[in-house]
Protein backbone atom coordinates (compact mmCIF):
# COMPACT_ATOMS: atom_id res chain seq x y z
CA UNK A 1 0.00 0.00 0.00
CA UNK A 2 2.84 2.40 0.82
CA UNK A 3 4.43 1.86 -2.59
CA UNK A 4 1.11 2.73 -4.21
CA UNK A 5 0.79 5.98 -2.26
CA UNK A 6 4.38 6.95 -2.98
CA UNK A 7 3.85 6.15 -6.66
CA UNK A 8 0.78 8.41 -6.74
CA UNK A 9 2.78 11.19 -5.09
CA UNK A 10 5.55 10.78 -7.68
CA UNK A 11 3.04 10.95 -10.55
CA UNK A 12 1.51 14.12 -9.11
CA UNK A 13 4.94 15.69 -8.63
CA UNK A 14 5.97 14.71 -12.17
CA UNK A 15 2.73 16.26 -13.48
CA UNK A 16 3.61 19.49 -11.69
CA UNK A 17 7.08 19.38 -13.24
CA UNK A 18 5.59 18.80 -16.70
CA UNK A 19 3.29 21.80 -16.15
CA UNK A 20 6.29 23.94 -15.17
CA UNK A 21 8.22 22.76 -18.24
CA UNK A 22 5.28 23.60 -20.48
CA UNK A 23 5.28 27.13 -19.09
CA UNK A 24 8.95 27.89 -19.62
CA UNK A 25 10.84 26.41 -16.67
CA UNK A 26 14.59 25.77 -16.98
CA UNK A 27 15.47 22.92 -19.32
CA UNK A 28 17.52 21.18 -16.62
CA UNK A 29 14.16 20.28 -15.07
CA UNK A 30 13.77 17.65 -17.84
CA UNK A 31 16.44 15.58 -16.06
CA UNK A 32 14.51 15.64 -12.79
CA UNK A 33 11.24 14.98 -14.60
CA UNK A 34 12.71 11.90 -16.27
CA UNK A 35 14.03 10.49 -13.01
CA UNK A 36 10.78 11.19 -11.17
CA UNK A 37 8.69 9.55 -13.90
CA UNK A 38 11.00 6.51 -14.02
CA UNK A 39 10.83 5.98 -10.25
CA UNK A 40 7.05 6.38 -10.38
CA UNK A 41 6.84 3.57 -12.93
CA UNK A 42 9.20 1.39 -10.88
CA UNK A 43 7.01 1.83 -7.81
CA UNK A 44 3.78 1.10 -9.67
CA UNK A 45 4.97 -2.12 -11.36
CA UNK A 46 4.80 -4.42 -8.28
CA UNK A 47 1.37 -3.07 -7.34
CA UNK A 48 0.12 -3.43 -10.91
CA UNK A 49 1.42 -7.00 -11.18
CA UNK A 50 -0.22 -8.04 -7.93
CA UNK A 51 -3.52 -6.57 -9.12
CA UNK A 52 -3.33 -8.51 -12.41
CA UNK A 53 -2.40 -11.87 -10.91
CA UNK A 54 -4.55 -11.64 -7.78
CA UNK A 55 -3.62 -13.02 -4.40
CA UNK A 56 -1.87 -16.37 -4.39
CA UNK A 57 -3.58 -19.39 -2.82
CA UNK A 58 -0.82 -19.78 -0.25
CA UNK A 59 -1.04 -16.20 0.93
CA UNK A 60 -3.58 -14.87 3.38
CA UNK A 61 -4.65 -11.26 3.72
CA UNK A 62 -1.93 -8.68 3.07
CA UNK A 63 0.36 -11.31 1.53
CA UNK A 64 1.03 -13.08 4.80
CA UNK A 65 1.21 -16.89 4.72
CA UNK A 66 -1.91 -18.67 5.93
CA UNK A 67 -1.55 -20.57 9.15
CA UNK A 68 -3.05 -24.02 8.93
CA UNK A 69 -3.58 -26.27 11.95
CA UNK A 70 -1.29 -29.28 12.12
CA UNK A 71 -2.97 -32.65 12.35
N, C-alpha and C positions, 0 to 999 in steps of 0.2 A: 504494500500500500504506500509506503514511504517513497519508493522509487517512482510510483505513478504521480504522486503529488509533486515531487521534485521535477519530473519530466514536464508536467503542466507548467510549473513555474519557469522552466527553461524556455518552453515554447512561447509563453507570454513575454518574457524578456527579449527573446529573439525577434518577436513581432514588433516590439518597441524599437529595437535596433533597426529593423527594416524600415519602419516609419521614419526614423531619424535619417537614415541613408537616402530615402526618397525625397527628403526635404533639405538636402544639401549638407549633411554632416560630413566630417572628415573621412576621406577614403580609407584610412587605416582601420576604421570601424568594421570594414568588410572582413578583416582577419578575425576580429572578436565575434562577429556574427557567424562566420563559418564554424568556429570552434563551439560556440553555444548551440548552434543547430545540430552539429554532429553529436555532442554529448546528450542532447535531448533525444535524438534517435536511439542512441546506445541505451539510454535509460528506459525507453518505451519498449524496446524489443523483448525483454523477458516478460513484461506484463502482457504484451500482445500475444506472445507464444502461449502463455498459460491460458489466456482467454480462448484461443483457437483450439487447443488440445483438451481443455477441461481438466478437472481434478483427476488425478490418478486413483485407481482403485485402492492402492495401498495407503494412500494419504487420507488423513482425516481433515477436519476443518483447519484452515490456515496452513496447509501443507505439512502438518505434523503427522507422524506415523500413528495409525490406529493401534490401540492397545487391545489385544484379544486375550480372553482368559485362557490359561493353560489347563488342559485336561489330562 
